[in-house]
């Protein structure tokens, strides 16, 4: 598959008066990739996306989409881009169906059999006026229009806000389909389980600065696994083993223990456990939530334990 650069954000900064909303944002997205952009509300996700969309101009750094300047060439860029915000506002007097067709027309696309398939899949009554729709149904209108388009970049900013679990699964399947077809997706979300399931690469933003980027697998190597073990003989010396943290013995004989271990030390720790004749062993790799909380529970944005 062509690994073409679709989105390139370098040292992006955005100031609103004396407020430094974005301090140093770096993002890269290639064709056929899904990039998860995570952080709590107020971290700078939506501001970054507004710069990428050409809605506001950067104060420093650069943002290019398809090799074009996000601000200067925004009209051209939008011809090959679909966007769904977290809060969807629709024309109150139009029906859902009229709105979908309007959105498609505005983006140079047309209502197709795929549009009808999506309407059926999301179970949207398109005959109702937008003013009668719940937040979830307004979200469905925007998602149906976006997934109906044939473009190279899809940007979703908190896209499943208001959707029930069944419709969240439909969204996830449709994103997987986009990836299979070589499309690129930027997914901004604070729902970590959603990002964990769908994204190839994850960027964590904190207070206007991207503090870590990588695959979930590569980030797991930077943090700790949880280990629960039962051995035949006492685990003497485990408390002094390099990389072992939060050791908790579950019995007086010191043969049942739970602890965390730095991923790069897990091999040596397993050798130590094996010398005590392992009876039962369970290791759990860190989840995206574990990684996220590790960054956000530190004072300076560095991983806890560094």
N, C-alpha and C positions, 0 to 999 in steps of 0.2 A: 504493500500500500504506500502511496506517495505520502511522505512525512513532511508535507508543506507547512510552513509557519502560517497560522491563521491569525493569531492574536499575540502581540508583543508589547508588554507594558514594562517600561524601564524607569526605575527611580522616580515613580510618579508622586507628585506633591500637589495638594490642593489646600489653599487657605481661604477662609471666609472671614475677612477682616483680620483680627488677631488670633482667630481660632485656626489651628493647624489640623484640619480634618484628615488629610493624608500626608504622611511624612516620608515614606519610602516604600512604595508598592512595586513589586516586580512579579509579573505573571507571564507565562508563555503557554500557548495552546496550539497544538499541531492538528492536522487533518486526522479525523477518525478517533480523536481523543475526547474524554470527558474529564474536565477539570473541576474539582470541588473547591469552592471558595468559602471557607468557614470562619466564623467568629460571632460573638454575641452582637445583639443590636447595639448600634452606635460605634462599632469598631471601624467602620469605613467601607463596608461591602457595597452598599447602595451608592455611595459617592463615587467609588471606583467605577461602578457600572455606568453611572451617568456620564463620566468622562469618556468611557469606551464608546458609549452611544452618541457622543458628540453633543450632549445636552448642556454640558458645562465645559469650560476650557480649563485645562490644567494650569497650575501655577508654576510648575517645574517638572522636569522629566519629560517622558514622551509616552504616547499610546498610539499604536498603529494596528489597523485591522485590514487584512488582505494586503499588507504592505502600504496602505494609505493612511494618512494622518487622520486620526479620529475626529478632530475638530474641523479641519479645513475640508475634508472629503466626506463628511458625514452623509450627505445626500446619496452619493455613489455607494457608500458602504451599506446603507440601509436597504438597497435593492437586493442584497444577498444575505440578509440577516433577519431573524425573527426574535422577538423579545416578549417575555411575559413577566410583568411586575408582581409583587406580592399583594398589592392592593389594586384591584382592577375597577376602574370607573367606566361605566358604559352610558351610551345615550339612553335616557330613561324612557323615551316614547317609542323606541324601536324594539322589535322582538329579538330574541336571541338569535334566531335564524337570519334576520336582516342584518344584525350586527356582525355575525360571522362573515357573511357575504361582503359587507362593507369593509371589514378589516382585510379580507383577501384582495378585494379590488384595490384598496389603497396601497397594498404591497405588490401590485402587478400580478396577482395570482387569481385563480378561478376556483369556484366550487366544483369539486370532483367527487367521484365515487368514494375516494378515501375520506373526504369530509363527511359523507353520509355514514360511513363505517365508524368514524370517530364519534359522531353524534349518538349513534346507537350504543357504542361501547361505553361512553361516559353517562349514558341514560339521561340526556338533557332534553327537556321539553322545549323545543325551539319556537313554539307558537306563543309562548308567554312573553310579556313585556319585561324589559330589563329591570324596571323599577320593582317588580315583584320577586326578583331573584334574591336568594340568600348569597352570602359571601362565597360559599362553595360553588354555587351555580354560575356566578359571575366569573369565577376562576376557570370553570369548565369552558365558558365561551372563549376566553383568551387562549386556553390550551388547545382547544379544537382548531381555532384559526391558525395557531402557530404550527401545530403538527401537520396541518393540511398543506403548508407551504413547502416548496422544494428549494431550500437555500443551503448555504454551506456552514453557517454559524447560527446556533440557537443559544440565546441567553435567557436563563431562568433565574429570577430573583425571588427567593422564597416562594416557589411555584405551587407547593401543595398546601399552602396556608388555607384553611377552610375545607379541605377535602377529607372525606372519610377514608379509612384504611383501604377499602376496596378500590377506590379511585386513585389512591396513592400507588397501588400496585400497577394499575393501568398506566399511570405516568411512568413508572419505572420501566415497564415493558417497552413503551414507546421510545424512551431514551435509548434503551439497548438496541432497538431497531435502527435508530438514527446512527448510532456508532457502527453497526454492521454495514450500513450503507456509506460509510466513510465521512459522515458529517461530524462537525465539531460542536461540543456543548460546554458552555460555562454555566455551572450550577452553583448559585450562591444560596447557602442555607445555614440555619442553626440547628437543623434536625440531623444529628450526627449519624444516626442509623441509616438515613436516606443516602447521605454522601458515601458512607462506607460500602453500601451495596453497589453503587453505580459508577464510582469514579476511578479512573486510572491514576490520577495524580491529585494531590490535595495540597492546598495552600492555606496556611493559618494566618489570619490577620489579627493583630492586637494593637489597639490605640493608633490606628492609621499606618501601621507598619507590618509588612509580611515578615513573619519571624521564622517560618519553616515552610519548605516546599519539598514534596517527594511523594513516592508511592506509599501506600499504607504499609506495605511490607518493609520498605526501607526505613520508615519511621519506627516500626516495631523493633528494629535492630538497635535503635537509639535509646530504648527505654527498657522496662523490666517485665519479666514474666512472673506469673504467680505459680508457686509450686506447692503441692500438698503431697507428702511422702510418708510412708510407713516402712520401717526397716527392721531387720531381725536383731541388730545390735545397736547400742546407744550411739547417737550422732554427735560424738565428742568432737569438738573443734569446728563444728559448723558455724558457730557464732563468730569465729575468727576468719572464716573463709572470705576471700576477696569477692566483692560484688553481691554479697548476701545482705539483705535488709529486712527489717520488720519480722525477725524470727520469733515464732511463737510455738513452744512445745506444748503438745496437747496431753501429755502424760508425764508422770514422774520419772519414768525410765528413759525419757528422751529418745523414744523410738518413733514417735508420731509428731510431725512438725509441719507447719505452714510458714512460708516466707516468700519474699520477692527476690528476684535475682536479676542483675543487669544482663541484658541479652548477650553481650560479648563475653560474659564469664560463665554462661550456662554450661558449656562443655566441661570445664574444670570442676564445676560444682556437681555435675552428674557423675563424674569419675569418683568424687569423694563419697557420694551417696552409694554408689555401686560397691564400694569397699565394705559397706555395712549391710550388704545383702538386702536389696530392695524387695519388699513384699508387695507394695502398692505405690503407684506413682501417677500423679496427674499434673500436667503443666498447662497453663492457660496463657496464650499470647495476649498482649494488651489490645484493647479495642480502641477505636478512634476516640471514643469518649475518654478513655484513660489518658491518651496522648494530649487531648485537648485540655483536660483539667490540669494535667501536669504543667502545661505552659501557663494557664490562667491562674494557677494557685501560687505561682512564683511572683516575686515583686518586680523583677527586671525583664521578664519575658524569656528568661532562660529556663531550660528544663530543670525541674526540681531534682536535686541530687548532683548537679554539675558543680 
